[in-house]
C-alpha cells in the first residue's frame, strides 16, 4: 500500500475539502522545485502526500455517502505515479490551470481522468 510520509505532507491534500488558500499553488510548487537544493525531491513528496490525501479524503467521503470522483478499483495506483499523473494533467489541460491554483487540484483532476467512475 502507500508508505506514510510526514504528517505535514500527508495533510496537504486534506485542504481540498477545506480552504484551498492553504494548499501549495502551482507557482509555489515550481518555485520550490527551482530554488531549493533538493526542491524536486520535496515537490515529489508533496505530490505523493497530495495523492495519499486524495485517496483518504475520498474514502471518507464515500463512507459518508458521497459518490466517488475517481475509481482506481483493481487498477494500479502507486505513490511513485503522482509526478507523472500531475505532469500529464498539466500538459493535457495547460490552458485550464493558472499559476495561483492549488497544485492538489491538478492531481485530483488527473485522478478523475485516469481513473473514471462508470
Secondary structure as GFF3:
##gff-version 3
##sequence-region A 1 118
A	DSSP	alpha_helix	7	11	.	.	.	ID=ss1
A	DSSP	three_ten_helix	12	16	.	.	.	ID=ss2
A	DSSP	three_ten_helix	20	22	.	.	.	ID=ss3
A	DSSP	alpha_helix	26	35	.	.	.	ID=ss4
A	DSSP	alpha_helix	39	63	.	.	.	ID=ss5
A	DSSP	three_ten_helix	79	81	.	.	.	ID=ss6
A	DSSP	alpha_helix	82	92	.	.	.	ID=ss7
A	DSSP	alpha_helix	103	114	.	.	.	ID=ss8
###
